[in-house]
Amino acid sequence: MRNQLERDGRDRFGFLPVLSRSAREIVFGEDDRHLDFRLPLFLHTRDDGQEVLTVTSVVRCHNLWGRAYLAAIHPGHVLVVWSALARAGRR
């Protein structure tokens, strides 16, 4: 992922805007009138030397439209996340 970001010289990865990045963390996100979202990915090393990727999503709704949008897309996002985790577990 880092190579694609550097090679493309963009502030986006696919459709996700990159808000910040360092050697161990990248934060995707976007702000809108209705809601803001953040998707940080953090790579840390456990005491046994194994690297672990932690992914978190945060959504802040500003109004009724944001809450309605989140309620509408949430079930689909749950399926996408479970599918992605299953694929990652098979690698």
Summary of the structure (lengths in Angstrom):
residues: 91
radius of gyration: 15.3
end to end distance: 16.4
largest distance: 46.2
contacts: 188
relative contact order: 0.12
helix: 37%
strand: 38%
